[in-house]
Amino acid sequence: MDIADLKTFEAVARHGSMNRAALELNTVQSNVTARMRSLEHGMGTTLLRRHAKGVALTPAGERMLPYAKDLVRLLHDARAAVTDDGTATGRLAIGSMETAAAVRLSPILSRFAAHHPNVDLSLMTGATDALIADVLDHNLDGAFVDGPVDHPRLIAERCFDEELVLVTPLDMTSLASLARAECVKAIVFRQGCHYRMRLDRFLGYCGVVRTAALEFGSIEAILACVGAGVGVTMLPRSVLDIAWQREQVMVHALPDAHGKAETLFVHHREAYVTRALQAFIATTRKGAHPRRDAVATATVA
């Protein structure tokens, strides 16, 4: 067994396909097949089960996969540490909630790009749960997510305090009129968005029954749907200034128990923190203005 075999095994397991793993690894399928046979021979057991649509892990393969992932990651971190000579370079993959990306990140990203032009920075937006999963799986170097986050394998640092508001059609002039509604439709981001969960909790608090949610992938689509009278949503006030000024929707302040939120930056506790990630965290700290009390600070090696 060698590290190349484990790297190939991890790619095959992730894709469920020898052919797709070969494409990722820039090799041919026959090489992938040969490596998998060699690995299975060395381990003395079958790790993959072939079927018409690709491959699946056997129970032994399932048990081995976490160790293969850790070894591949350690090799990646070792290479990063050796080449990390003090200058922020290389690739940096950052994730963010749609709301934070729309309002909070532009000055941070522009400042970082100006000071660290040799870093290839990419930004991916998504729901909090999916972003956290990608950080844990080392698909992202870090992500801006909705707090609180309490995970032993993550370092979380508070960046922004958000005021959440309820956004309704114009004819819903008060929270009292919401409470009088027999049922409402929630206009939300896809499953795993914490603002969506907060909205469900608030509607339950008001005694409002919601019908099946409508899911959208952008703030603009959500606000357009609310403005058309289809339903209600919950978003940070910071993203609503333009829509509110245009009198497209009605914006309602919420009780503190439902209207306070924190945006956190999380990264993996066990991953090597590159100079590029250190620089990005430092830039984020300069651009963030959290309250002085109870700020969770990450120590970067």
Backbone as CSV, one residue per row, in Angstrom:
resi,resn,N_x,N_y,N_z,CA_x,CA_y,CA_z,C_x,C_y,C_z
1,MET,0.852,-1.202,0.000,0.000,0.000,0.000,0.883,1.246,0.000
2,ASP,0.601,2.194,-0.924,1.314,3.464,-0.906,0.304,4.606,-0.997
3,ILE,0.810,5.825,-0.849,-0.084,6.979,-0.776,-0.829,7.201,-2.082
4,ALA,-0.215,6.842,-3.215,-0.895,7.000,-4.504,-2.112,6.086,-4.587
5,ASP,-1.975,4.866,-4.038,-3.123,3.953,-4.005,-4.254,4.544,-3.155
6,LEU,-3.918,5.094,-1.998,-4.928,5.658,-1.110,-5.592,6.881,-1.732
7,LYS,-4.797,7.705,-2.403,-5.365,8.876,-3.069,-6.330,8.454,-4.159
8,THR,-5.976,7.412,-4.904,-6.862,6.897,-5.946,-8.127,6.312,-5.332
9,PHE,-7.968,5.554,-4.249,-9.121,4.967,-3.561,-10.077,6.051,-3.078
10,GLU,-9.544,7.116,-2.507,-10.395,8.203,-2.017,-11.162,8.851,-3.156
11,ALA,-10.511,9.046,-4.292,-11.176,9.661,-5.441,-12.261,8.747,-5.999
12,VAL,-11.975,7.448,-6.090,-12.974,6.496,-6.577,-14.177,6.466,-5.646
13,ALA,-13.934,6.440,-4.341,-15.023,6.414,-3.371,-15.870,7.674,-3.462
14,ARG,-15.229,8.825,-3.650,-15.953,10.092,-3.710,-16.813,10.187,-4.963
15,HIS,-16.296,9.721,-6.081,-17.022,9.826,-7.346,-17.948,8.634,-7.593
16,GLY,-17.660,7.500,-6.946,-18.434,6.302,-7.240,-18.201,5.794,-8.646
17,SER,-17.040,6.126,-9.206,-16.763,5.776,-10.600,-15.260,5.740,-10.832
18,MET,-14.795,4.677,-11.445,-13.389,4.582,-11.834,-13.051,5.617,-12.900
19,ASN,-13.953,5.808,-13.847,-13.692,6.702,-14.964,-13.599,8.156,-14.489
20,ARG,-14.546,8.588,-13.637,-14.507,9.973,-13.150,-13.293,10.208,-12.257
21,ALA,-12.920,9.197,-11.479,-11.709,9.325,-10.669,-10.478,9.471,-11.564
22,ALA,-10.442,8.720,-12.666,-9.316,8.819,-13.597,-9.219,10.214,-14.197
23,LEU,-10.361,10.798,-14.541,-10.359,12.156,-15.090,-9.814,13.153,-14.077
24,GLU,-10.230,13.023,-12.815,-9.745,13.940,-11.780,-8.246,13.791,-11.578
25,LEU,-7.769,12.553,-11.608,-6.357,12.275,-11.339,-5.478,12.392,-12.585
26,ASN,-6.103,12.767,-13.711,-5.373,12.960,-14.969,-4.623,11.703,-15.383
27,THR,-5.353,10.588,-15.341,-4.780,9.328,-15.763,-5.844,8.554,-16.543
28,VAL,-5.577,7.308,-16.844,-6.537,6.488,-17.583,-7.194,5.500,-16.630
29,GLN,-8.365,5.008,-17.034,-9.131,4.137,-16.150,-8.376,2.845,-15.825
30,SER,-7.617,2.336,-16.773,-6.885,1.092,-16.525,-5.883,1.245,-15.382
31,ASN,-5.273,2.435,-15.265,-4.347,2.678,-14.151,-5.083,2.701,-12.820
32,VAL,-6.271,3.316,-12.821,-7.074,3.353,-11.595,-7.464,1.936,-11.193
33,THR,-7.915,1.142,-12.155,-8.308,-0.245,-11.873,-7.132,-1.035,-11.319
34,ALA,-5.965,-0.854,-11.900,-4.776,-1.584,-11.447,-4.418,-1.193,-10.014
35,ARG,-4.500,0.093,-9.711,-4.176,0.541,-8.352,-5.168,-0.016,-7.333
36,MET,-6.444,-0.063,-7.697,-7.432,-0.592,-6.775,-7.223,-2.089,-6.535
37,ARG,-6.851,-2.820,-7.564,-6.568,-4.242,-7.392,-5.338,-4.441,-6.510
38,SER,-4.333,-3.596,-6.716,-3.121,-3.685,-5.898,-3.421,-3.372,-4.434
39,LEU,-4.250,-2.349,-4.207,-4.599,-1.979,-2.840,-5.400,-3.091,-2.167
40,GLU,-6.357,-3.650,-2.877,-7.163,-4.732,-2.309,-6.311,-5.962,-2.024
41,HIS,-5.360,-6.247,-2.906,-4.457,-7.388,-2.690,-3.609,-7.154,-1.438
42,GLY,-3.093,-5.919,-1.293,-2.264,-5.606,-0.134,-3.036,-5.646,1.170
43,MET,-4.301,-5.241,1.135,-5.128,-5.242,2.336,-5.736,-6.608,2.607
44,GLY,-5.721,-7.470,1.620,-6.255,-8.804,1.805,-7.766,-8.864,1.878
45,THR,-8.440,-7.901,1.285,-9.903,-7.882,1.311,-10.429,-7.046,0.159
46,THR,-11.713,-7.195,-0.144,-12.346,-6.418,-1.208,-12.848,-5.090,-0.647
47,LEU,-12.465,-4.002,-1.284,-12.849,-2.660,-0.828,-13.954,-2.052,-1.680
48,LEU,-14.071,-2.486,-2.925,-15.032,-1.920,-3.866,-15.905,-3.013,-4.460
49,ARG,-17.163,-2.677,-4.627,-18.093,-3.592,-5.288,-18.505,-2.976,-6.613
50,ARG,-18.229,-3.658,-7.714,-18.551,-3.136,-9.038,-20.026,-3.367,-9.339
51,HIS,-20.661,-2.399,-10.002,-22.037,-2.562,-10.476,-22.194,-1.817,-11.797
52,ALA,-23.373,-1.879,-12.383,-23.576,-1.358,-13.740,-23.290,0.136,-13.839
53,LYS,-23.549,0.900,-12.777,-23.394,2.349,-12.837,-22.069,2.848,-12.282
54,GLY,-21.221,1.928,-11.824,-19.935,2.355,-11.284,-19.467,1.417,-10.202
55,VAL,-19.063,1.987,-9.061,-18.590,1.185,-7.936,-19.186,1.722,-6.640
56,ALA,-19.242,0.840,-5.641,-19.686,1.217,-4.305,-18.733,0.593,-3.303
57,LEU,-18.637,1.178,-2.129,-17.744,0.651,-1.103,-18.359,-0.572,-0.437
58,THR,-17.525,-1.549,-0.176,-17.927,-2.667,0.666,-17.867,-2.205,2.125
59,PRO,-18.369,-2.985,3.073,-18.217,-2.597,4.490,-16.767,-2.338,4.882
60,ALA,-15.845,-3.162,4.361,-14.423,-2.937,4.640,-13.953,-1.609,4.043
61,GLY,-14.437,-1.290,2.835,-14.089,-0.019,2.210,-14.620,1.167,2.990
62,GLU,-15.836,1.043,3.509,-16.419,2.104,4.333,-15.564,2.356,5.567
63,ARG,-15.084,1.279,6.183,-14.264,1.444,7.389,-12.901,2.058,7.067
64,MET,-12.399,1.775,5.877,-11.069,2.274,5.507,-11.095,3.726,5.036
65,LEU,-12.218,4.173,4.466,-12.272,5.479,3.821,-11.846,6.634,4.731
66,PRO,-12.316,6.730,5.986,-11.882,7.870,6.812,-10.369,7.941,6.986
67,TYR,-9.715,6.784,7.104,-8.255,6.774,7.260,-7.573,7.197,5.963
68,ALA,-8.118,6.773,4.843,-7.558,7.188,3.562,-7.674,8.704,3.392
69,LYS,-8.842,9.255,3.750,-9.036,10.701,3.653,-8.023,11.443,4.521
70,ASP,-7.830,10.971,5.761,-6.907,11.643,6.673,-5.475,11.582,6.148
71,LEU,-5.069,10.431,5.600,-3.707,10.304,5.086,-3.482,11.185,3.864
72,VAL,-4.477,11.256,2.976,-4.372,12.119,1.803,-4.287,13.581,2.233
73,ARG,-5.114,13.947,3.234,-5.075,15.333,3.720,-3.732,15.644,4.351
74,LEU,-3.187,14.711,5.149,-1.901,14.951,5.789,-0.791,15.129,4.758
75,LEU,-0.854,14.373,3.677,0.129,14.539,2.612,0.000,15.920,1.971
76,HIS,-1.251,16.326,1.717,-1.485,17.657,1.144,-0.955,18.738,2.082
77,ASP,-1.237,18.604,3.391,-0.775,19.603,4.352,0.754,19.613,4.448
78,ALA,1.372,18.428,4.374,2.835,18.360,4.436,3.464,19.095,3.252
79,ARG,2.905,18.880,2.072,3.418,19.584,0.890,3.212,21.086,1.021
80,ALA,2.036,21.490,1.540,1.761,22.917,1.712,2.735,23.535,2.703
81,ALA,3.043,22.814,3.783,3.959,23.341,4.788,5.363,23.501,4.235
82,VAL,5.801,22.542,3.425,7.153,22.594,2.865,7.316,23.777,1.922
83,THR,6.285,24.053,1.120,6.378,25.127,0.119,5.917,26.480,0.650
84,ASP,5.391,26.524,1.870,4.850,27.759,2.449,5.991,28.562,3.053
85,ASP,6.666,29.380,2.223,7.911,30.022,2.634,7.731,31.413,3.228
86,GLY,6.511,31.790,3.555,6.286,33.095,4.167,5.522,34.056,3.301
87,THR,5.374,33.763,2.009,4.608,34.598,1.097,3.260,33.947,0.826
88,ALA,2.202,34.730,0.899,0.865,34.194,0.645,0.703,33.915,-0.838
89,THR,0.664,32.619,-1.189,0.504,32.203,-2.580,-0.422,30.999,-2.627
90,GLY,-0.700,30.530,-3.835,-1.469,29.302,-4.015,-2.962,29.541,-4.038
91,ARG,-3.696,28.442,-3.957,-5.150,28.497,-4.043,-5.755,28.650,-2.655
92,LEU,-6.867,29.386,-2.597,-7.609,29.570,-1.350,-9.089,29.518,-1.686
93,ALA,-9.784,28.515,-1.157,-11.211,28.329,-1.438,-12.017,28.737,-0.216
94,ILE,-12.831,29.764,-0.377,-13.633,30.319,0.711,-15.111,30.149,0.379
95,GLY,-15.907,29.808,1.371,-17.356,29.701,1.214,-18.062,30.802,1.981
96,SER,-19.292,31.077,1.600,-20.056,32.125,2.272,-21.547,31.912,2.060
97,MET,-22.320,32.305,3.056,-23.754,32.441,2.849,-24.008,33.497,1.777
98,GLU,-25.090,33.342,1.054,-25.448,34.308,0.009,-25.566,35.717,0.571
99,THR,-26.165,35.855,1.751,-26.386,37.178,2.341,-25.074,37.858,2.694
100,ALA,-24.146,37.128,3.302,-22.857,37.709,3.658,-22.064,38.087,2.412
101,ALA,-22.112,37.245,1.394,-21.403,37.539,0.157,-21.942,38.804,-0.496
102,ALA,-23.267,39.007,-0.420,-23.883,40.145,-1.087,-23.553,41.466,-0.419
103,VAL,-23.398,41.473,0.896,-23.299,42.741,1.630,-21.952,42.940,2.308
104,ARG,-21.407,41.900,2.909,-20.273,42.061,3.811,-18.901,41.853,3.174
105,LEU,-18.819,41.045,2.136,-17.512,40.546,1.713,-16.805,41.375,0.657
106,SER,-17.512,42.217,-0.063,-16.866,42.966,-1.151,-15.633,43.731,-0.697
107,PRO,-15.699,44.537,0.383,-14.475,45.252,0.790,-13.374,44.330,1.285
108,ILE,-13.747,43.223,1.927,-12.741,42.269,2.408,-12.038,41.604,1.232
109,LEU,-12.817,41.157,0.251,-12.225,40.477,-0.905,-11.359,41.416,-1.733
110,SER,-11.824,42.639,-1.916,-11.036,43.585,-2.718,-9.738,43.962,-2.010
111,ARG,-9.792,44.144,-0.688,-8.583,44.465,0.073,-7.603,43.299,0.035
112,PHE,-8.128,42.091,0.187,-7.251,40.912,0.161,-6.591,40.761,-1.206
113,ALA,-7.367,40.923,-2.278,-6.814,40.782,-3.627,-5.744,41.830,-3.900
114,ALA,-5.929,43.030,-3.389,-4.954,44.097,-3.618,-3.631,43.821,-2.902
115,HIS,-3.707,43.246,-1.699,-2.496,43.021,-0.908,-1.858,41.663,-1.159
116,HIS,-2.616,40.733,-1.740,-2.081,39.380,-1.935,-2.424,38.901,-3.356
117,PRO,-1.835,39.539,-4.353,-2.192,39.226,-5.746,-1.767,37.834,-6.201
118,ASN,-0.879,37.172,-5.460,-0.408,35.849,-5.870,-1.274,34.714,-5.347
119,VAL,-2.347,35.057,-4.638,-3.268,34.035,-4.138,-4.423,33.894,-5.122
120,ASP,-4.699,32.670,-5.516,-5.825,32.374,-6.403,-7.050,32.116,-5.529
121,LEU,-7.820,33.174,-5.278,-8.952,33.114,-4.352,-10.239,32.793,-5.105
122,SER,-10.985,31.804,-4.590,-12.295,31.482,-5.152,-13.333,31.566,-4.040
123,LEU,-14.554,31.967,-4.409,-15.647,32.106,-3.450,-16.824,31.269,-3.907
124,MET,-17.347,30.446,-3.015,-18.518,29.628,-3.292,-19.598,29.974,-2.287
125,THR,-20.823,30.202,-2.741,-21.924,30.504,-1.837,-22.778,29.260,-1.611
126,GLY,-23.408,29.203,-0.449,-24.249,28.058,-0.128,-24.907,28.239,1.218
127,ALA,-25.664,27.238,1.642,-26.324,27.241,2.939,-25.320,26.876,4.028
128,THR,-25.586,27.337,5.245,-24.648,27.147,6.346,-24.273,25.687,6.553
129,ASP,-25.249,24.795,6.597,-24.949,23.388,6.859,-24.039,22.800,5.784
130,ALA,-24.292,23.137,4.521,-23.465,22.621,3.425,-22.052,23.202,3.486
131,LEU,-21.937,24.476,3.832,-20.618,25.104,3.935,-19.794,24.472,5.049
132,ILE,-20.423,24.229,6.192,-19.724,23.591,7.307,-19.253,22.195,6.902
133,ALA,-20.103,21.456,6.211,-19.724,20.122,5.755,-18.531,20.185,4.810
134,ASP,-18.489,21.186,3.930,-17.376,21.319,2.995,-16.079,21.691,3.716
135,VAL,-16.155,22.492,4.775,-14.957,22.800,5.559,-14.473,21.543,6.278
136,LEU,-15.389,20.781,6.860,-15.011,19.551,7.554,-14.402,18.529,6.597
137,ASP,-14.880,18.511,5.345,-14.360,17.576,4.341,-13.143,18.130,3.599
138,HIS,-12.680,19.332,3.999,-11.500,19.959,3.398,-11.723,20.369,1.947
139,ASN,-12.966,20.538,1.558,-13.259,21.073,0.232,-13.155,22.591,0.216
140,LEU,-13.313,23.217,1.373,-13.145,24.654,1.540,-12.111,24.910,2.625
141,ASP,-11.318,25.975,2.448,-10.346,26.351,3.480,-11.015,27.056,4.647
142,GLY,-12.150,27.680,4.408,-12.888,28.367,5.456,-14.196,28.873,4.897
143,ALA,-15.105,29.303,5.778,-16.414,29.744,5.302,-17.061,30.697,6.304
144,PHE,-17.844,31.624,5.760,-18.670,32.525,6.570,-20.043,31.885,6.726
145,VAL,-20.424,31.605,7.978,-21.658,30.878,8.246,-22.438,31.563,9.359
146,ASP,-23.689,31.150,9.499,-24.530,31.651,10.581,-24.212,30.886,11.856
147,GLY,-24.019,31.635,12.957,-23.741,31.004,14.239,-25.011,30.707,15.015
148,PRO,-24.878,30.028,16.138,-23.610,29.551,16.708,-23.137,28.254,16.063
149,VAL,-21.821,28.038,16.129,-21.227,26.788,15.652,-20.371,26.240,16.786
150,ASP,-20.655,25.035,17.206,-19.904,24.389,18.277,-19.523,23.002,17.804
151,HIS,-18.363,22.907,17.171,-17.899,21.627,16.629,-16.438,21.450,17.030
152,PRO,-16.075,20.291,17.575,-14.701,20.112,18.075,-13.626,20.199,17.007
153,ARG,-13.990,20.022,15.731,-12.979,20.046,14.675,-12.931,21.385,13.940
154,LEU,-13.667,22.371,14.438,-13.700,23.684,13.803,-13.256,24.782,14.758
155,ILE,-12.564,25.761,14.206,-12.301,27.030,14.898,-13.263,28.056,14.329
156,ALA,-14.003,28.729,15.210,-14.999,29.709,14.783,-14.664,31.071,15.382
157,GLU,-14.717,32.090,14.544,-14.437,33.455,14.980,-15.565,34.374,14.527
158,ARG,-16.118,35.132,15.450,-17.227,36.001,15.104,-16.744,37.191,14.286
159,CYS,-17.458,37.466,13.199,-17.073,38.541,12.283,-18.079,39.681,12.272
160,PHE,-19.359,39.352,12.136,-20.381,40.386,11.984,-21.585,40.057,12.862
161,ASP,-22.161,41.093,13.458,-23.438,40.958,14.150,-24.537,41.422,13.212
162,GLU,-25.563,40.604,13.056,-26.649,40.909,12.140,-27.961,41.111,12.888
163,GLU,-28.754,42.079,12.422,-30.131,42.219,12.874,-31.021,41.541,11.841
164,LEU,-31.722,40.513,12.262,-32.647,39.834,11.363,-34.006,40.504,11.407
165,VAL,-34.640,40.559,10.246,-35.972,41.162,10.143,-36.879,40.222,9.361
166,LEU,-38.165,40.366,9.610,-39.157,39.633,8.831,-39.538,40.489,7.638
167,VAL,-39.550,39.887,6.466,-39.870,40.603,5.231,-41.183,40.029,4.698
168,THR,-42.156,40.916,4.500,-43.492,40.489,4.091,-43.978,41.318,2.910
169,PRO,-45.069,40.885,2.274,-45.697,41.745,1.266,-46.162,43.060,1.890
170,LEU,-46.371,44.067,1.065,-46.725,45.400,1.556,-48.034,45.431,2.323
171,ASP,-48.961,44.529,2.009,-50.253,44.576,2.693,-50.219,43.941,4.078
172,MET,-49.093,43.360,4.449,-48.941,42.813,5.798,-48.188,43.852,6.615
173,THR,-48.934,44.785,7.193,-48.349,46.016,7.732,-47.769,45.875,9.129
174,SER,-48.027,44.777,9.822,-47.526,44.623,11.188,-47.385,43.149,11.515
175,LEU,-46.641,42.861,12.583,-46.535,41.486,13.039,-47.879,40.964,13.532
176,ALA,-48.731,41.888,13.988,-50.074,41.479,14.417,-50.867,40.931,13.237
177,SER,-50.706,41.548,12.064,-51.421,41.044,10.892,-50.876,39.698,10.457
178,LEU,-49.578,39.462,10.704,-49.018,38.133,10.450,-49.677,37.109,11.360
179,ALA,-49.800,37.447,12.636,-50.375,36.507,13.593,-51.826,36.182,13.267
180,ARG,-52.522,37.111,12.599,-53.927,36.862,12.258,-54.075,35.960,11.030
181,ALA,-52.967,35.783,10.293,-53.030,34.932,9.107,-53.150,33.463,9.525
182,GLU,-53.994,32.733,8.859,-54.170,31.323,9.191,-52.941,30.508,8.792
183,CYS,-52.359,30.855,7.673,-51.152,30.168,7.229,-50.410,31.074,6.264
184,VAL,-49.113,30.884,6.166,-48.293,31.662,5.243,-47.335,30.719,4.524
185,LYS,-46.805,31.178,3.416,-45.785,30.415,2.687,-44.430,31.048,2.959
186,ALA,-43.450,30.223,3.297,-42.092,30.702,3.545,-41.324,30.729,2.232
187,ILE,-40.673,31.857,1.950,-39.828,32.019,0.760,-38.386,31.991,1.256
188,VAL,-37.639,30.951,0.943,-36.383,30.682,1.640,-35.300,30.202,0.681
189,PHE,-34.068,30.166,1.237,-32.977,29.492,0.552,-33.151,27.981,0.717
190,ARG,-32.297,27.222,0.041,-32.432,25.768,0.075,-32.169,25.200,1.473
191,GLN,-32.504,23.914,1.632,-32.382,23.233,2.914,-30.965,23.370,3.464
192,GLY,-30.876,23.590,4.770,-29.582,23.773,5.413,-29.266,25.216,5.715
193,CYS,-30.118,26.153,5.267,-29.949,27.574,5.571,-30.472,27.832,6.986
194,HIS,-29.643,28.427,7.833,-30.055,28.673,9.207,-31.109,29.769,9.308
195,TYR,-31.114,30.734,8.377,-32.163,31.753,8.411,-33.524,31.110,8.161
196,ARG,-33.536,30.088,7.335,-34.768,29.337,7.092,-35.253,28.687,8.393
197,MET,-34.333,28.099,9.155,-34.700,27.483,10.427,-35.192,28.529,11.423
198,ARG,-34.534,29.684,11.428,-34.953,30.765,12.332,-36.357,31.248,11.974
199,LEU,-36.659,31.331,10.686,-37.995,31.744,10.258,-39.041,30.746,10.738
200,ASP,-38.757,29.465,10.600,-39.704,28.446,11.065,-39.953,28.580,12.565
201,ARG,-38.880,28.818,13.316,-39.056,28.971,14.766,-39.908,30.195,15.093
202,PHE,-39.677,31.308,14.363,-40.433,32.521,14.652,-41.903,32.360,14.284
203,LEU,-42.189,31.744,13.160,-43.585,31.521,12.778,-44.273,30.628,13.805
204,GLY,-43.563,29.624,14.299,-44.122,28.785,15.346,-44.386,29.567,16.616
205,TYR,-43.459,30.481,16.952,-43.624,31.352,18.120,-44.872,32.214,17.986
206,CYS,-45.162,32.654,16.755,-46.341,33.491,16.503,-47.616,32.653,16.355
207,GLY,-47.486,31.328,16.373,-48.657,30.475,16.200,-49.144,30.403,14.769
208,VAL,-48.241,30.679,13.818,-48.608,30.690,12.409,-48.220,29.358,11.775
209,VAL,-49.125,28.785,11.038,-48.841,27.560,10.302,-48.330,27.943,8.917
210,ARG,-47.195,27.385,8.514,-46.707,27.692,7.170,-46.948,26.504,6.246
211,THR,-47.223,26.828,5.009,-47.374,25.790,3.994,-45.994,25.401,3.486
212,ALA,-45.931,24.516,2.523,-44.651,24.082,1.974,-43.844,25.277,1.500
213,ALA,-42.552,25.260,1.813,-41.694,26.395,1.480,-41.370,26.426,-0.005
214,LEU,-41.146,27.653,-0.514,-40.616,27.841,-1.860,-39.127,28.145,-1.724
215,GLU,-38.278,27.390,-2.409,-36.837,27.542,-2.307,-36.276,28.274,-3.519
216,PHE,-35.366,29.241,-3.238,-34.690,29.979,-4.295,-33.203,30.058,-3.987
217,GLY,-32.417,30.351,-4.993,-30.974,30.385,-4.831,-30.369,31.766,-4.740
218,SER,-31.198,32.815,-4.772,-30.647,34.176,-4.727,-31.545,35.082,-3.901
219,ILE,-30.941,36.133,-3.350,-31.693,37.119,-2.576,-32.702,37.823,-3.468
220,GLU,-32.292,38.152,-4.691,-33.174,38.882,-5.599,-34.452,38.101,-5.871
221,ALA,-34.318,36.797,-6.105,-35.494,35.973,-6.390,-36.407,35.881,-5.179
222,ILE,-35.828,35.761,-3.995,-36.630,35.688,-2.768,-37.413,36.973,-2.560
223,LEU,-36.742,38.123,-2.704,-37.425,39.401,-2.488,-38.483,39.661,-3.545
224,ALA,-38.214,39.276,-4.774,-39.212,39.456,-5.831,-40.465,38.642,-5.528
225,CYS,-40.268,37.440,-5.010,-41.400,36.578,-4.688,-42.193,37.140,-3.509
226,VAL,-41.491,37.640,-2.497,-42.183,38.278,-1.367,-42.916,39.521,-1.841
227,GLY,-42.257,40.350,-2.658,-42.889,41.560,-3.170,-44.123,41.293,-3.996
228,ALA,-44.179,40.113,-4.618,-45.348,39.737,-5.415,-46.487,39.207,-4.552
229,GLY,-46.256,39.137,-3.230,-47.324,38.726,-2.338,-47.436,37.236,-2.110
230,VAL,-46.396,36.481,-2.496,-46.491,35.021,-2.407,-46.281,34.521,-0.979
231,GLY,-45.413,35.179,-0.203,-45.127,34.700,1.143,-44.195,35.638,1.883
232,VAL,-43.533,35.113,2.931,-42.670,35.918,3.789,-41.300,35.259,3.870
233,THR,-40.301,36.035,4.320,-38.965,35.504,4.519,-38.310,36.195,5.693
234,MET,-37.133,35.713,6.092,-36.339,36.338,7.146,-34.923,36.515,6.628
235,LEU,-34.408,37.738,6.728,-33.086,38.066,6.210,-32.428,39.109,7.110
236,PRO,-31.099,39.283,7.034,-30.457,40.398,7.725,-30.946,41.729,7.159
237,ARG,-31.148,42.700,8.046,-31.590,44.022,7.585,-30.595,44.621,6.598
238,SER,-29.305,44.291,6.749,-28.280,44.905,5.913,-28.460,44.621,4.431
239,VAL,-29.162,43.539,4.063,-29.319,43.221,2.648,-30.592,43.822,2.062
240,LEU,-31.379,44.525,2.889,-32.715,44.928,2.452,-32.864,46.411,2.151
241,ASP,-31.812,47.178,2.304,-31.944,48.631,2.162,-32.523,49.030,0.810
242,ILE,-32.004,48.455,-0.253,-32.458,48.858,-1.587,-33.910,48.468,-1.806
243,ALA,-34.245,47.234,-1.472,-35.627,46.786,-1.662,-36.596,47.585,-0.812
244,TRP,-36.194,47.932,0.393,-37.065,48.685,1.282,-37.282,50.101,0.741
245,GLN,-36.200,50.740,0.279,-36.314,52.095,-0.252,-37.214,52.140,-1.475
246,ARG,-37.239,51.068,-2.236,-38.091,51.028,-3.421,-39.531,50.632,-3.076
247,GLU,-39.793,50.435,-1.797,-41.134,50.107,-1.316,-41.688,48.852,-2.004
248,GLN,-40.808,47.893,-2.174,-41.235,46.631,-2.768,-41.796,45.678,-1.721
249,VAL,-41.273,45.790,-0.498,-41.662,44.879,0.561,-41.831,45.648,1.865
250,MET,-42.412,44.985,2.860,-42.531,45.550,4.205,-41.509,44.858,5.099
251,VAL,-40.805,45.637,5.925,-39.761,45.109,6.789,-40.174,45.304,8.243
252,HIS,-40.137,44.218,9.041,-40.598,44.247,10.423,-39.451,43.896,11.362
253,ALA,-39.215,44.743,12.377,-38.249,44.418,13.424,-38.778,43.246,14.244
254,LEU,-37.842,42.453,14.777,-38.200,41.265,15.534,-37.748,41.388,16.983
255,PRO,-38.370,40.658,17.900,-37.874,40.609,19.281,-36.433,40.104,19.306
256,ASP,-35.661,40.533,20.309,-34.244,40.170,20.364,-34.016,38.668,20.297
257,ALA,-34.917,37.895,20.893,-34.735,36.440,20.907,-34.738,35.852,19.502
258,HIS,-35.343,36.564,18.549,-35.437,36.067,17.181,-34.665,36.945,16.192
259,GLY,-34.279,38.152,16.591,-33.726,39.105,15.643,-32.231,39.309,15.699
260,LYS,-31.519,38.569,16.547,-30.075,38.719,16.650,-29.377,37.501,16.059
261,ALA,-28.373,37.749,15.243,-27.616,36.657,14.632,-26.155,37.068,14.507
262,GLU,-25.288,36.090,14.445,-23.864,36.320,14.266,-23.376,35.591,13.018
263,THR,-22.558,36.274,12.234,-21.863,35.618,11.133,-20.470,35.257,11.606
264,LEU,-20.128,33.978,11.488,-18.841,33.470,11.934,-17.981,33.071,10.738
265,PHE,-16.664,33.138,10.925,-15.756,32.524,9.953,-15.196,31.265,10.596
266,VAL,-15.377,30.124,9.926,-14.910,28.849,10.472,-13.855,28.249,9.555
267,HIS,-12.893,27.574,10.167,-11.929,26.776,9.404,-11.552,25.553,10.227
268,HIS,-10.939,24.572,9.579,-10.706,23.273,10.192,-9.575,23.360,11.216
269,ARG,-9.836,22.860,12.403,-8.850,22.910,13.480,-7.610,22.062,13.169
270,GLU,-7.798,20.957,12.433,-6.706,20.017,12.223,-5.940,20.249,10.920
271,ALA,-6.409,21.152,10.089,-5.743,21.404,8.809,-4.597,22.395,8.978
272,TYR,-3.592,22.263,8.140,-2.496,23.226,8.144,-3.011,24.592,7.696
273,VAL,-2.703,25.610,8.479,-3.149,26.966,8.153,-2.083,27.635,7.298
274,THR,-2.340,27.745,6.017,-1.363,28.313,5.094,-1.213,29.810,5.317
275,ARG,-0.139,30.372,4.740,0.049,31.819,4.818,-1.117,32.548,4.161
276,ALA,-1.642,31.956,3.091,-2.773,32.581,2.404,-3.988,32.653,3.322
277,LEU,-4.281,31.559,4.036,-5.428,31.567,4.948,-5.174,32.494,6.131
278,GLN,-3.951,32.503,6.650,-3.619,33.444,7.724,-3.884,34.880,7.280
279,ALA,-3.432,35.207,6.066,-3.617,36.561,5.551,-5.094,36.886,5.376
280,PHE,-5.873,35.900,4.922,-7.308,36.140,4.732,-8.000,36.361,6.069
281,ILE,-7.653,35.574,7.077,-8.240,35.765,8.402,-7.889,37.142,8.948
282,ALA,-6.626,37.562,8.767,-6.216,38.888,9.238,-6.976,39.993,8.515
283,THR,-7.172,39.839,7.213,-7.931,40.831,6.453,-9.381,40.872,6.910
284,THR,-9.949,39.708,7.193,-11.334,39.647,7.677,-11.467,40.355,9.014
285,ARG,-10.507,40.152,9.899,-10.567,40.818,11.211,-10.548,42.338,11.067
286,LYS,-9.768,42.833,10.120,-9.707,44.285,9.919,-11.026,44.819,9.364
287,GLY,-11.733,43.993,8.585,-12.984,44.432,7.982,-14.207,44.175,8.811
288,ALA,-14.054,43.405,9.891,-15.202,43.068,10.736,-15.240,43.987,11.945
289,HIS,-16.458,44.226,12.447,-16.628,45.110,13.596,-17.582,44.484,14.605
290,PRO,-17.174,43.361,15.228,-18.038,42.756,16.230,-18.020,43.556,17.521
291,ARG,-18.995,43.289,18.395,-18.998,43.910,19.714,-17.785,43.422,20.479
292,ARG,-17.384,44.187,21.482,-16.193,43.839,22.242,-16.420,42.663,23.182
293,ASP,-17.666,42.381,23.549,-17.913,41.355,24.551,-17.937,39.972,23.917
294,ALA,-17.306,39.043,24.581,-17.404,37.614,24.248,-17.034,37.294,22.814
295,VAL,-15.994,37.954,22.286,-15.551,37.661,20.940,-14.680,36.410,20.950
296,ALA,-15.051,35.419,20.132,-14.265,34.185,20.037,-13.124,34.428,19.086
297,THR,-11.888,34.306,19.551,-10.719,34.612,18.735,-9.955,33.346,18.433
298,ALA,-9.648,33.135,17.174,-8.868,31.967,16.764,-7.399,32.303,16.795
299,THR,-6.584,31.410,17.336,-5.149,31.574,17.322,-4.584,30.891,16.084
300,VAL,-3.938,31.658,15.236,-3.420,31.125,13.971,-1.929,30.885,14.120
301,ALA,-1.529,29.640,13.816,-0.100,29.304,13.913,0.666,29.959,12.773
